[in-house]
Amino acid sequence: MRESVIYQDIFQKGEKQGDKRGEERTIIRQLTRRFGELDSSLVDKIKTLNIEKLDNLADALLDFSNINDLVNWLNDN
């Protein structure tokens, strides 16, 4: 069963989804620690980002000095 193409496809999709959720949680946790509780609309926008944009946000947030930097980044991406 594990060798089947369908099983492998389902497994890979689940793995990617788990990676995405983990990255979302980490980014949200880091932003919350730095800027305080995030508005739910910002959290929702972060959760709509694909894995590539989440990676970019993870790098960019290191340069954010205030919450407006996050808002601007999300609006530009």
DRENPA-3360 file (N, C-alpha, C; in nm, 2 decimals, always signed):
BEGIN
1 = MRESVIYQ = +0.08/-0.12/+0.00/+0.00/+0.00/+0.00/+0.09/+0.13/+0.00 ~ +0.19/+0.13/+0.08/+0.28/+0.25/+0.09/+0.35/+0.28/-0.04 ~ +0.37/+0.18/-0.12/+0.43/+0.20/-0.25/+0.34/+0.25/-0.36 ~ +0.21/+0.26/-0.33/+0.12/+0.30/-0.44/+0.13/+0.45/-0.46 ~ +0.11/+0.49/-0.58/+0.12/+0.63/-0.63/+0.02/+0.71/-0.55 ~ -0.10/+0.66/-0.54/-0.20/+0.74/-0.47/-0.17/+0.76/-0.32 ~ -0.12/+0.66/-0.26/-0.07/+0.67/-0.12/+0.04/+0.78/-0.11 ~ +0.14/+0.77/-0.19/+0.25/+0.86/-0.19/+0.20/+1.01/-0.21;
9 = DIFQKGEK = +0.11/+1.02/-0.31/+0.05/+1.16/-0.34/-0.02/+1.21/-0.21 ~ -0.10/+1.13/-0.15/-0.18/+1.18/-0.03/-0.08/+1.21/+0.08 ~ +0.02/+1.12/+0.10/+0.12/+1.15/+0.20/+0.20/+1.28/+0.18 ~ +0.24/+1.30/+0.06/+0.32/+1.42/+0.03/+0.23/+1.55/+0.05 ~ +0.11/+1.54/+0.01/+0.02/+1.66/+0.03/+0.00/+1.68/+0.17 ~ -0.02/+1.58/+0.25/-0.03/+1.60/+0.40/+0.10/+1.65/+0.46 ~ +0.21/+1.61/+0.41/+0.34/+1.65/+0.46/+0.36/+1.80/+0.43 ~ +0.32/+1.84/+0.31/+0.34/+1.98/+0.27/+0.24/+2.07/+0.35;
17 = QGDKRGEE = +0.12/+2.02/+0.38/+0.02/+2.10/+0.46/+0.07/+2.11/+0.60 ~ +0.13/+2.01/+0.65/+0.18/+2.01/+0.79/+0.30/+2.11/+0.80 ~ +0.39/+2.11/+0.70/+0.50/+2.21/+0.69/+0.44/+2.35/+0.69 ~ +0.34/+2.37/+0.61/+0.28/+2.51/+0.59/+0.23/+2.55/+0.73 ~ +0.15/+2.47/+0.79/+0.09/+2.50/+0.92/+0.19/+2.53/+1.03 ~ +0.30/+2.45/+1.03/+0.41/+2.47/+1.12/+0.47/+2.61/+1.10 ~ +0.50/+2.64/+0.98/+0.56/+2.77/+0.95/+0.47/+2.89/+0.98 ~ +0.34/+2.87/+0.95/+0.24/+2.98/+0.99/+0.25/+3.00/+1.14;
25 = RTIIRQLT = +0.24/+2.89/+1.22/+0.24/+2.90/+1.37/+0.37/+2.97/+1.42 ~ +0.48/+2.93/+1.36/+0.61/+2.99/+1.40/+0.61/+3.14/+1.37 ~ +0.57/+3.18/+1.25/+0.57/+3.32/+1.21/+0.48/+3.40/+1.30 ~ +0.36/+3.35/+1.32/+0.26/+3.42/+1.41/+0.31/+3.43/+1.55 ~ +0.37/+3.33/+1.60/+0.43/+3.33/+1.74/+0.54/+3.44/+1.75 ~ +0.63/+3.44/+1.65/+0.73/+3.54/+1.65/+0.68/+3.68/+1.64 ~ +0.59/+3.70/+1.55/+0.53/+3.84/+1.54/+0.45/+3.88/+1.67 ~ +0.38/+3.79/+1.73/+0.31/+3.82/+1.85/+0.41/+3.85/+1.96;
33 = RRFGELDS = +0.51/+3.78/+1.97/+0.61/+3.80/+2.08/+0.67/+3.94/+2.06 ~ +0.70/+3.98/+1.93/+0.76/+4.11/+1.90/+0.67/+4.22/+1.91 ~ +0.54/+4.21/+1.87/+0.45/+4.32/+1.85/+0.33/+4.31/+1.94 ~ +0.31/+4.21/+2.01/+0.19/+4.18/+2.09/+0.08/+4.11/+2.00 ~ -0.03/+4.10/+2.06/-0.14/+4.02/+2.00/-0.17/+4.08/+1.86 ~ -0.17/+4.00/+1.76/-0.20/+4.04/+1.62/-0.35/+4.04/+1.60 ~ -0.39/+4.14/+1.51/-0.53/+4.15/+1.47/-0.56/+4.02/+1.39 ~ -0.68/+3.98/+1.41/-0.72/+3.85/+1.34/-0.72/+3.86/+1.19;
41 = SLVDKIKT = -0.74/+3.98/+1.14/-0.73/+4.00/+0.99/-0.59/+3.98/+0.94 ~ -0.49/+4.01/+1.02/-0.35/+3.99/+0.98/-0.32/+3.84/+0.99 ~ -0.36/+3.77/+1.09/-0.34/+3.63/+1.11/-0.41/+3.56/+0.99 ~ -0.53/+3.60/+0.95/-0.59/+3.54/+0.84/-0.51/+3.56/+0.71 ~ -0.46/+3.68/+0.69/-0.38/+3.70/+0.57/-0.25/+3.62/+0.57 ~ -0.19/+3.60/+0.68/-0.07/+3.52/+0.69/-0.11/+3.37/+0.65 ~ -0.22/+3.33/+0.70/-0.26/+3.19/+0.67/-0.30/+3.16/+0.53 ~ -0.32/+3.27/+0.45/-0.35/+3.25/+0.30/-0.22/+3.24/+0.22;
49 = LNIEKLDN = -0.11/+3.28/+0.28/+0.02/+3.28/+0.20/+0.06/+3.14/+0.17 ~ +0.12/+3.12/+0.05/+0.17/+2.99/+0.01/+0.31/+2.97/+0.08 ~ +0.37/+2.86/+0.07/+0.49/+2.82/+0.15/+0.60/+2.91/+0.10 ~ +0.61/+2.95/-0.02/+0.72/+3.04/-0.07/+0.71/+3.18/-0.01 ~ +0.59/+3.23/+0.00/+0.57/+3.36/+0.06/+0.59/+3.36/+0.21 ~ +0.55/+3.25/+0.27/+0.58/+3.23/+0.41/+0.73/+3.23/+0.44 ~ +0.80/+3.17/+0.36/+0.95/+3.17/+0.37/+1.00/+3.31/+0.36 ~ +0.95/+3.39/+0.26/+0.99/+3.53/+0.24/+0.95/+3.61/+0.36;
57 = LADALLDF = +0.83/+3.59/+0.42/+0.79/+3.66/+0.54/+0.88/+3.63/+0.66 ~ +0.92/+3.50/+0.67/+1.00/+3.46/+0.78/+1.13/+3.54/+0.78 ~ +1.19/+3.56/+0.66/+1.31/+3.64/+0.64/+1.28/+3.79/+0.67 ~ +1.17/+3.84/+0.61/+1.14/+3.99/+0.61/+1.11/+4.03/+0.76 ~ +1.04/+3.95/+0.84/+1.00/+3.99/+0.97/+1.12/+4.03/+1.06 ~ +1.24/+3.98/+1.03/+1.36/+4.01/+1.10/+1.39/+4.16/+1.09 ~ +1.35/+4.22/+0.98/+1.37/+4.36/+0.96/+1.26/+4.45/+1.00 ~ +1.15/+4.40/+1.04/+1.03/+4.48/+1.08/+1.06/+4.55/+1.21;
65 = SNINDLVN = +1.03/+4.68/+1.21/+1.05/+4.76/+1.33/+0.91/+4.79/+1.40 ~ +0.80/+4.77/+1.33/+0.67/+4.79/+1.39/+0.57/+4.72/+1.31 ~ +0.45/+4.71/+1.36/+0.34/+4.63/+1.30/+0.31/+4.68/+1.16 ~ +0.33/+4.81/+1.14/+0.30/+4.87/+1.00/+0.39/+4.81/+0.90 ~ +0.51/+4.77/+0.93/+0.60/+4.70/+0.84/+0.53/+4.57/+0.79 ~ +0.47/+4.50/+0.88/+0.40/+4.37/+0.85/+0.28/+4.40/+0.76 ~ +0.20/+4.50/+0.79/+0.09/+4.54/+0.71/+0.13/+4.57/+0.57 ~ +0.24/+4.66/+0.56/+0.29/+4.69/+0.43/+0.34/+4.57/+0.35;
73 = WLNDN = +0.41/+4.48/+0.42/+0.46/+4.37/+0.35/+0.35/+4.28/+0.30 ~ +0.25/+4.26/+0.38/+0.13/+4.18/+0.34/+0.06/+4.24/+0.22 ~ +0.04/+4.37/+0.22/-0.02/+4.44/+0.11/+0.05/+4.44/-0.02 ~ +0.19/+4.43/-0.01/+0.27/+4.43/-0.13/+0.29/+4.28/-0.18 ~ +0.25/+4.18/-0.10/+0.27/+4.05/-0.14/+0.14/+3.98/-0.14;
% end
